[in-house]
Amino acid sequence: MGAQWKAKGKALVANAKGKLFTKLVKEITVAARSGADPDSNARLRLAVEQARKASMPKDTLDRAIKKGSGVGADAVNYENVMYEGFAPHRVAVMVECLTDNVNRTAPEMRVLFRKGQLGTSGSVAWDFDHVGMIEAEPSQPGADPEVAAIEAGAQDFEPPNEEGVSLFLTDPTDLDLVSRALPQHGFTVLSAKLGYKPKNPVDPASLSAEALEEVENFLAAIDDNDDVQNVYVALAG
């Protein structure tokens, strides 16, 4: 029984890593449209850094850059599509997809949103701020996220979570600048991306345990779709 559980655990880890690689490959591919040189393409540089931290093989990384920059027979064109609506109990959700076939993705999203409500473009976007999001952890003792946020030029920050990771929020145009500056102020950048922060998040404590479970199951099903890149939810915490 123990060996079977262990094998299942390994399979789950491998599956999670495979999903992460799929998302990173898509992000690199899209970023590479603006140029295959990470030094002159901030979005690509950040995506490549995340891929390396996730231990993506170099040939997989190089292949993704070639696909996006139109080099070779494997060139592919992913389209960025946003879906907006509500999870159960009127929790606002924004779903960012990268897809090579909108005619496949759109009906899949409609099915997934049946337990909530799929809205039109702009139906919930007004209740989110478009920001740069940088996850970073201290690289030296005593590193203060508040001081680092001020010195690096971030707009705001959220205190460290249980793993000691702080979230730094920036103006979208300052994402690369702040991510480059944070290491100088005692923080190692774990991820950096443009995203959406809810203006009026719902307090999970205001939902019953059953309602919260319904929301979480809905979000898990959305996130499990291969075309989904990021899910932004109006839930606090």
Summary of the structure (lengths in Angstrom):
residues: 237
radius of gyration: 18.9
end to end distance: 36.3
largest distance: 53.3
contacts: 694
relative contact order: 0.14
helix: 51%
strand: 25%
